[in-house]
Amino acid sequence: MVMSFFRRGETGIEAIAHRTVSMLGDARHSFDLASAAVLSGADPDAVGADVRDTDERINRAEQEMRGELVVHAAVHGTENIAVVMSYTLLIKKIERIGDQAKNILDLADEGVSLAGEPDSDVLLDHRRTISTMMSEVAELLSDPDEEKVADFRERADELRRELENQIRGYMHSEEPANYAVPRAILYRYWKRIVANLAGVITSVTEPLQHQGYVDDGETDITDD
């Protein structure tokens, strides 16, 4: 199990652990704002600058932490190489979640608005679920619990399959393109976010070679 590395006493690693939680909080902030522009009628221009500024902050944090991890590896040698590589994978997945949030905003910038649509309750429920899952992952990064992690992974896998089925449904839908296409794209971004959240969790539960996979490395859950 890799879970113990989040409780290490080295100052450098502890600082990076705290920053990954902050980074995920930024990704959730962007996700909530971008989703409001697509699903709740928020003005894309009003939230766009915040989303893009937050995305830049996430990107800077990833780059800075990569550098810090290189320094940590240089100082401590191969002793902590698995920890360093695990964090490198983890922060990349969080950065990708931020990218998907920005992609959702791009839908709004293209004029997509699903506010008040007949399926808006379903869409908003998915948004709330995914936002809550981001908060759960942040808590699990701060205080890993094997039972809670297992429960999260099960729910994430179930939601990922549900979102994938929705995408397939829209691909074969007889609805007009201006109805089906935006929803298929939105569900695709959601599926990627959920897959990356599940990938973050594998960083605290799986050995390095299985991170991004489940079923003892049999099933790839990466979705960039």
Secondary structure, DSSP 8 states (H G I E B T S, - for coil): --GGGGG---HHHHHHHHHHHHHHHHHHHHHHHHHHHHHS---HHHHHHHHHHHHHHHHHHHHHHHHHHHHHHHHHGGGGHHHHHHHHHHHHHHHHHHHHHHHHHHHHHTT---TT-TTHHHHHHHHHHHHHHHHHHHHHHHS--HHHHHHHHHHHHHHHHHHHHHHHHHHT--S-HHHHHHHHHHHHHHHHHHHHHHHHHHHHHS-GGGTTEETTTTEE----
